[in-house]
Structure formats: structure tokens, C-alpha cells
Amino acid sequence: MTAARPRSPGRPRASSREEIERAAIELFLKHGYDEVTVERIASTCGVGRATFFRYFESKADVVFYAFDTYLATMRTSLEGAGPRRSIGQAVTECVVESTRVAITNPTWLRRFVLLDTSPGLRANTAEHWSSWSAVLREWLDQRLGAPQHPDEPLRRAAFTAAVREVYLEMLRRPGNDQDDPDRFVSEFAAELRPLCRSLARLLKPR
């Protein structure tokens, strides 16, 4: 009986979506998103193309998969927000809780560097942030009901856009520390809460 051939030394094979995602994000940050191919990601992870595509539909999906998961969490959180909470309070709590879940992914914050610096991701980035706005706007319309004043749709759009931009600026801020997720979320909530409370004033008709 022939003895089994020992495995050659080298990088351990990635065995999960998270491991492939982590390796790919690091490659994108080091070499540039547009310069890294699916073949290179698969080779770095010690897997074949078929394994890569079992987890991700495309190279861009590596970057946006966690965002899509975050968005689903945010939608569920908003749908469960009770009517007793003010709009500013409900939005703060839902965005913070969604971020608390998302940041358990060790590459969550690092991907925002890619989104700002990779031309090949710009179209997908705009599409995903539009989806973020749509989730918040749909909840806002359900919460407030049909507009009673001509300027209400504009005010709701302004509120949604303002909250999104505040959130983006917080995620992009240099020095964000994902190594201490509890601290990051706590500081994030402390800053977002008064801003959402102030922005909610945009919703009041004049």
C-alpha cells in the first residue's frame, strides 16, 4: 500500500466565506482593487475558482456582501422600532445596532477605504448607498404617513440624505479603531444621537 504523500508547506486553505473575504480585502488594500483578479484571490487562499464563486458572485461581491447583510439588519431593526420612540431616537438606535452587528466582521471598516479609492467600485458604491437611503426613506414614509404639506417629501429626502452623509463621514474618519468594537460603537452612538435629534427637525413643516 502506497503511503499518503505529505502536504507541501504553504498557506493554509481558506475554508469559509469570511476567510476568503478577509484575504481579498487585504489584497485590494495592498495592491488596488482593479489590479487584483479572482484568480489571485483564489490562489492566495489556496482554493480554486469554483470555491470562490460558491461564496461570491463576483469580485465586487466580496466588498459588498457584508454591506448587503448590514442593510438587511438595518431594515429589520427599523421595522421593529416602536412608535413611542422619536424619529431621531429610532434612527439612531437602528443604525447603531446594525453597525454593532456589522463590526463583528473584522474587515467592516477597512472596506470603506476601498470604496473611496477604487474607481472600479464607484458605480456599485453609489447603488448600495442609494439602497441604504431607500431603506430609511421607506421606513420614514411608513412612520409619518402620507405627506400633508407640499414640502414634506423634500424634507424627508433632506433628512434621509443628511443622516446618510453623517453616517458615511463617521465610517470614513481616520483612526477608527475596529480592534475595540464596543468602544467604537459606544463613541459612534454618542456622536450620532444628538445629530439625528437635530436633523429630525427638518421633518417639521413650517
Helices and strands as residue ranges (DSSP letters): H 17-31, G 33-35, H 38-45, H 49-55, H 59-79, H 87-102, H 111-117, G 119-121, H 122-144, H 152-172, H 181-199, G 200-203
